[in-house]
Amino acid sequence: MIKSTITAIILLFTLLTANAQRELANITDPRLKVELPDAKGQKVSLPSLKGKVVLLDFWASWCGPCRSANKKLVKLYAKYKKLGFEIYSVSVDDEKADWLKAVKKDGITWLQVNESASLDAESVRRWNVNQLPTTFLINKKGDVVAIDLEGGELDKAVAKLLVE
């Protein structure tokens, strides 16, 4: 009896684990909702980008590694934007002027939204971001498929997702 109970528990655990691994976070999930104002104050929602390959990027103007990453993202965006790639950057800057100055200086031309409050921002909590920069690569179905890819790995992943 104990042996069959243990076997049943192991089987149940295996099935639950397998199902959990197949379930991907999706941008249409209300728990992950992001709808924030752009530089002109117009709200832009992350779910509105479903159907494109999206890089959700959390950053700030005062974050050195973020600014370095922006330089690489400028090149990546220029390479793939006409093929259906979009970047949705969430700035957590408290000062709008600092944010916009960094956008201009870094040559950013993709979607930029802002939610002040730094790492206490609601979108930061919803996406469980605990460091900057943090990125989430999202496929055309809206599923998060990778976190914090950089350089060649990010480039290859974006290229692959664009042809799927």
C-alpha positions in Angstrom: 0.0 0.0 0.0 2.8 2.5 0.9 4.7 1.6 -2.3 1.6 2.2 -4.5 0.9 5.5 -2.7 4.5 6.7 -3.2 4.3 5.7 -6.9 1.0 7.6 -7.3 2.5 10.7 -5.6 5.6 10.5 -7.9 3.4 10.2 -11.0 1.2 13.1 -9.9 4.2 15.3 -9.3 5.7 14.4 -12.7 2.4 15.3 -14.5 2.1 18.6 -12.6 5.7 19.5 -13.3 5.3 18.7 -17.0 2.1 20.8 -17.3 3.8 23.7 -15.5 6.7 23.6 -17.9 4.4 23.8 -20.9 2.5 26.8 -19.6 4.2 30.0 -20.8 3.6 33.5 -19.6 1.5 35.4 -22.2 1.2 39.1 -22.6 -2.6 38.8 -22.7 -2.7 37.5 -19.1 -4.2 40.2 -17.0 -1.7 39.5 -14.2 1.0 40.7 -16.6 -0.8 43.8 -18.0 1.3 46.7 -19.0 -0.4 49.8 -20.4 1.7 52.9 -19.9 2.0 56.4 -21.3 4.5 57.2 -24.0 6.4 60.6 -24.2 3.2 62.3 -25.5 1.1 60.9 -22.7 -0.8 58.4 -24.8 -1.2 55.0 -23.3 0.3 52.1 -25.2 -0.5 48.5 -24.1 1.8 45.6 -24.4 -1.0 43.2 -25.6 -1.6 45.5 -28.6 1.7 44.1 -30.0 0.5 40.5 -30.1 1.3 39.2 -33.6 4.8 40.7 -33.6 8.0 39.5 -32.1 8.5 41.8 -29.1 11.3 42.5 -26.7 9.9 43.8 -23.5 12.7 45.9 -22.0 12.9 47.4 -18.5 15.5 50.1 -18.1 16.3 53.6 -16.7 18.4 56.5 -17.9 20.6 56.4 -14.7 21.4 52.7 -15.3 24.9 52.3 -16.9 24.3 48.7 -18.1 20.9 49.8 -19.6 22.5 52.6 -21.6 25.1 50.2 -22.9 22.4 47.7 -23.9 20.5 50.5 -25.7 23.4 50.8 -28.1 23.1 47.2 -29.1 19.3 47.3 -29.3 19.5 50.3 -31.7 21.3 48.0 -34.2 19.1 45.0 -33.5 15.9 47.1 -34.0 17.2 48.6 -37.3 18.0 45.1 -38.6 14.6 43.6 -37.8 11.9 46.3 -37.4 10.7 46.0 -41.0 10.2 42.2 -40.5 7.8 42.5 -37.6 10.1 43.0 -34.6 9.2 45.6 -31.9 10.8 46.7 -28.7 8.5 47.9 -25.9 10.8 49.7 -23.4 9.5 50.5 -20.0 11.5 53.3 -18.4 11.3 53.5 -14.6 12.8 57.0 -14.5 11.1 59.4 -12.0 12.1 62.4 -14.1 10.5 62.6 -17.5 13.2 65.0 -18.7 16.0 62.5 -17.8 14.2 59.7 -19.6 13.6 61.7 -22.8 17.2 63.0 -22.8 18.5 59.4 -22.7 16.1 58.3 -25.5 17.4 61.1 -27.7 21.1 60.6 -26.8 20.9 56.8 -27.3 19.1 57.2 -30.7 16.1 55.1 -29.6 13.3 55.0 -32.1 11.2 52.1 -30.8 8.2 52.3 -28.4 9.0 54.0 -25.1 6.7 54.2 -22.1 7.4 55.4 -18.6 6.3 54.3 -15.2 8.1 56.2 -12.5 8.7 54.7 -9.1 11.8 52.9 -10.0 11.9 49.2 -9.0 8.7 49.7 -7.0 6.7 50.4 -10.2 3.6 48.2 -10.7 4.8 46.8 -14.0 8.1 45.9 -12.5 6.4 44.0 -9.7 4.0 42.2 -12.2 6.9 41.0 -14.3 9.1 40.2 -11.2 11.9 42.4 -12.4 14.6 42.7 -9.7 17.4 44.3 -11.7 17.9 46.6 -14.7 18.1 46.0 -17.5 15.8 43.1 -17.7 14.3 41.9 -21.0 11.7 39.3 -22.1 11.6 38.0 -25.6 8.0 37.4 -26.7 6.8 35.4 -29.7 4.0 36.3 -32.2 1.5 34.4 -30.0 2.4 36.6 -27.1 4.3 33.9 -25.2 7.5 34.8 -23.3 10.1 32.5 -24.7 13.3 33.9 -23.2 14.6 36.2 -20.5 17.7 38.4 -20.7 19.2 37.2 -23.9 22.0 39.4 -25.2 24.2 39.8 -28.3 24.3 37.0 -30.8 21.9 34.8 -28.8 19.3 37.5 -28.9 19.9 38.2 -32.6 19.5 34.5 -33.5 16.4 34.1 -31.3 14.7 37.1 -32.9 15.6 35.9 -36.4 14.2 32.5 -35.7 10.9 33.8 -34.2 10.3 36.1 -37.1 10.1 33.2 -39.5 7.9 31.1 -37.3 
